């Protein structure tokens, strides 16, 4: 796997360049929509991610795949950006570039990303309550939840927003109780 510092040094400039281009052309909404489409497509297709990551597959094949998969669905700016990544041999970092772009977009739109780990699937009311609490914590306009289910928590939730972590899980409470009894 790629080193995170190396990939960040590669990823950030490309994500920032796409963001700058989108803002200069007053095209941020369209490019953000394109980025979400690309992100969803990559999430749904392991084969596509592997194709882009493979050094054995030529640039012409990768460009053809971009044209056939995203051709008419994305703006010409986004398609040119994808082709540039192929030309610069950076298309293997596409998922990371997309993730970094989405992170920059959240900052601009004042959206807080809350990574929520719960013991059980959350109801809509529980998700709304978490959103309200995160808004109060961060003063964000809106909150985006990234929810994962982990039965090892026994019950409750762990909420991570940036560097802040709120551990309201049964497992966390048991761990704190154990350390206080050991002291």
C-alpha positions in Angstrom: 0.0 0.0 0.0 1.1 3.6 -0.5 2.7 5.6 2.3 0.3 8.1 3.6 2.7 11.0 3.5 3.7 10.3 0.0 0.2 9.9 -1.2 -0.9 13.0 0.7 1.9 14.9 -1.1 0.6 13.7 -4.4 -3.1 13.9 -3.6 -3.5 17.3 -2.0 -2.2 19.4 -5.0 -4.5 17.7 -7.4 -7.5 18.0 -5.2 -6.7 21.7 -4.6 -6.2 22.3 -8.3 -9.6 20.8 -9.1 -11.1 22.9 -6.4 -9.4 26.1 -7.6 -10.5 25.3 -11.2 -14.1 24.7 -10.1 -14.2 28.0 -8.1 -12.6 30.0 -10.9 -15.1 28.8 -13.4 -18.1 29.2 -11.0 -18.7 25.5 -11.6 -18.3 24.1 -8.1 -21.8 22.6 -7.9 -21.4 20.7 -11.1 -17.9 19.4 -10.3 -19.0 18.4 -6.8 -21.8 16.4 -8.4 -19.3 14.8 -10.7 -17.0 14.0 -7.8 -19.9 12.3 -5.9 -20.7 10.3 -9.1 -17.0 9.2 -9.4 -16.8 8.4 -5.7 -19.9 6.2 -5.9 -18.7 4.5 -9.1 -15.4 3.7 -7.5 -17.1 2.4 -4.3 -19.3 0.1 -6.4 -16.5 -1.2 -8.7 -13.4 -2.8 -7.2 -12.4 -3.8 -10.8 -12.3 -0.2 -11.9 -10.1 0.8 -8.9 -7.8 -2.1 -9.7 -7.7 -1.2 -13.4 -6.7 2.4 -12.6 -4.0 1.2 -10.1 -2.4 -1.3 -12.4 0.8 -0.2 -14.0 0.5 -3.0 -16.6 -2.5 -1.4 -18.2 -1.7 1.4 -20.7 -2.8 5.0 -20.6 -4.9 4.6 -23.8 -6.9 1.8 -22.2 -7.4 3.8 -19.0 -8.5 6.9 -21.1 -10.9 4.7 -23.0 -12.4 3.4 -19.8 -12.8 6.9 -18.5 -14.5 7.9 -21.7 -16.9 4.9 -21.6 -17.7 5.0 -17.9 -17.8 8.8 -17.2 -17.8 10.3 -20.8 -21.3 11.9 -21.0 -22.0 11.8 -17.3 -19.4 14.3 -16.1 -18.5 17.8 -17.2 -15.8 18.5 -19.7 -13.7 20.0 -16.9 -14.0 16.8 -14.8 -13.2 14.6 -17.7 -10.2 16.6 -18.6 -9.0 16.4 -15.0 -9.4 12.6 -15.1 -7.4 12.4 -18.4 -4.7 14.6 -16.9 -4.4 12.2 -14.0 -3.8 9.4 -16.5 -1.2 11.4 -18.4 0.6 12.3 -15.2 0.4 8.6 -14.0 -1.6 9.7 -11.0 -4.9 7.9 -11.8 -4.0 5.2 -9.2 -4.6 8.0 -6.6 -8.1 8.9 -7.9 -9.9 7.6 -4.8 -7.7 9.6 -2.5 -7.9 12.7 -4.7 -11.7 12.4 -4.6 -11.7 12.0 -0.8 -9.5 15.1 -0.4 -11.7 17.1 -2.7 -14.7 16.1 -0.7 -12.9 17.2 2.4 -12.1 20.6 0.9 -15.8 20.9 -0.2 -16.9 20.2 3.4 -14.8 23.1 4.7 -16.2 25.5 2.1 -19.8 24.4 2.7 -19.3 24.3 6.5 -20.2 20.7 6.7 -18.9 18.6 9.6 -18.0 15.0 8.9 -19.0 12.8 11.9 -17.7 9.2 11.8 -20.2 7.3 13.9 -19.6 3.7 15.1 -22.6 2.1 16.7 -23.4 -1.3 18.1 -26.6 -1.5 16.1 -28.1 0.1 13.0 -29.3 3.6 13.9 -32.8 4.8 13.4 -33.5 8.0 11.5 -34.4 9.8 14.8 -31.1 8.7 16.4 -29.2 9.9 13.3 -31.0 13.3 13.6 -30.1 13.5 17.3 -26.5 12.9 16.5 -26.5 15.5 13.8 -28.0 18.1 16.2 -25.3 17.3 18.8 -22.5 17.5 16.3 -23.9 20.8 15.0 -23.8 22.2 18.5 -20.2 20.9 19.0 -18.8 22.3 15.8 -21.0 25.2 14.8 -21.3 23.6 11.4 -24.2 24.4 9.1 -24.8 20.8 8.3 -23.5 17.4 9.3 -22.5 14.5 7.1 -22.6 11.1 8.9 -20.3 8.2 8.0 -21.9 5.3 10.0 -20.4 1.9 10.6 -21.9 -0.8 12.7 -19.6 -2.7 15.2 -21.3 -5.2 17.5 -18.2 -5.4 19.6 -19.2 -2.0 21.2 -22.0 -4.0 23.0 -24.2 -0.9 23.0 -24.0 2.9 22.5 -22.0 4.9 20.0 -18.6 6.4 19.3 -18.6 9.7 17.5 -15.5 11.2 15.9 -15.5 14.7 14.5 -12.0 15.8 13.5 -9.8 15.2 16.4 -12.7 15.1 19.0 -13.9 11.7 20.0 -17.0 11.1 22.1 -17.1 7.5 23.4 -20.6 6.7 24.6 -20.3 3.0 24.1 -20.7 0.2 26.7 -17.3 -1.1 25.8 -15.8 2.3 26.5 -17.6 2.6 29.8 -16.4 -0.8 30.8 -12.8 0.1 29.9 -13.0 3.3 31.9 -14.5 1.4 34.9 -11.7 -1.2 34.6 -9.0 1.5 34.7 -10.6 3.3 37.6 -10.8 0.0 39.6 -7.2 -0.8 38.8 -6.0 2.6 40.1 
